[in-house]
Amino acid sequence: MKSTPNSKADTTVTEEPELTIGQLAARFGLASHVLRHWEGVGVIAPAERVNGRRRYREWHLARVAMIIRCKEAGLSLDQIRAILDAPNGQARKQLLREHRDELERRIAAIRASKEMVEHGIDCPAGDFTQCPKFLRLVDELVTGRPSRDD
């Protein structure tokens, strides 16, 4: 950390440490071009320039960590930007609720797909695609609602 004398008082002001793009990227195991791209699409604010080189502040660490977690949760960069730039906490929570609902829909679809695959594996019929249970599972997929067992 650098210290600079404060001209208005006899105390010393501690400056926030600066990180190069390489240092910030390395902290998260990212390539530098990823951070440049994120700047370009607006999910992180452009770094200050010192002698033409990017210098990131400590607060950038939290923003990058949040972006990584959001991407792991399946959010697009546009969704992440909307969440991080939301005007207030309530708006941010609403966007997160909408994403949670979409994740729930996707989880249900994956479970239905898994059930179909497991039936294909375990089906005693010679050709599982002709099995009545398999055909019911296909009907559920096509119609989007459970079929009645006959």
N, C-alpha and C positions, 0 to 999 in steps of 0.2 A: 504494500500500500504506500502511496505517496502522501506526504504531508506538505501543505503549503501554509505559510504564515498568512493569517487573516489581517489585512491592513487596517481594519477598523478596531481590532482588539489585539491583545497580547496572546490570545489563545491560538492553537494550531487547529486547522480544519482538515479532517481526514477525507481524502477523495475516495470515491467508490472505485474498486479495482476494475480494470478494463481487460477484456479478453479479445484476442484476435479471432477471426472466423475459424481458423484451424483449431484453436484451443476450445472454443465453444462446441464445434462439431465433435471433437475428440471426446469431450465429456459425455456425449451420448452415443458414441460409436457411429456417427453420421459422416457422410462425405460433405465437404464444404459446399458443393454445388446444391445440396438439398437446402441449406440455409439461404443461399442466394435465391433459389426458386420460391421458398416460403416468403421471402421479402417481396419478390415479384408479384405474388398473388395476394399479398396483404395480410398474411396470418402472423407475421412478426414485423414490427416496425423496423425500417431501415436503421442500421447501426450508424453511429456517428463516424465521421471520417477524420482520421488523423494522418496527415501527409498522404492522403488518397487511399488509405487502408481502413477497412472496417474495424471498428472498436465496439465491442458489445459490453453492456453493463450487467451487473449482477441480476437485475430483474429479468433480463432475457433468459436466464436459466430456467426460471419458473414458467415462462411462456413456452419455451421449447419442450419442457417436461409435459406440460398440459397438452400440447399439440401431439406429442408422441402417444400419450395415453388415449386421447380422443381418436387417433388413427387406429390404435389397437382395438378400440371399441367399435370400429367400422364407420366412423364419420368421415365424410369427404372434407377436403380443405375448405370448400365453400361453407359447409356446415360449421366447421371449426371457427372460421372467421366470423360467422354470424353469432355464434355463442360467445366468443371472446369479446366481440365488439358490441354486444347487446347493450342497450341504453341503461339497463338496471338489472338487479338480481332476479326480479320477477320474470322479466322477458327471457333471461338466460335459463331459468328453470323451465319455462314453457317449452323452449327449444329442446331441452334435455328430455322432457316428458315425451315429446313427439318422437325423438330418437329411440327412447326406451320402448315405446309402442311398436315402432318398426322392428326393433330387435325381437320383441315377443312374437311378431308375425313371422319373422324369418326362422326363429327357433321352432315354431309349430310346423312350418313347412319342412324343415330338416328332419324333425321327428317323424313326420308322415313318410318322407322319403326313406328314412331308415327302416321303418316298418315294412315298406314295400320290398326293400332289398333283403331284409331278414326273411320275409316270407319266401322270396325267390330262392334263398339258400336252403331253407328248411322244408319247403313244400315237397310232399311225398309224390306228387303227380309227376309223370314223365316229362311233361312240358308245363312248367308253372304258369306260362302266359295264357293257358287255357283253363286254369284252375278257377272255380267260382269265387273263392276268397280273393284271389289276386285281381280278378275282374271287378270285384266290389271296391278294392283299393284304388283301382284305376278310375272307376266311376266317381269316387270321392274326390280324387284329384281334379277330374274334369269339371265336376259340378260345384266343387268347393264346399260341399256339405256331406255329412255322413250318410251312407246309404243304409237302408233297412236290411237286416239279415232276414233271409227267406227261410 
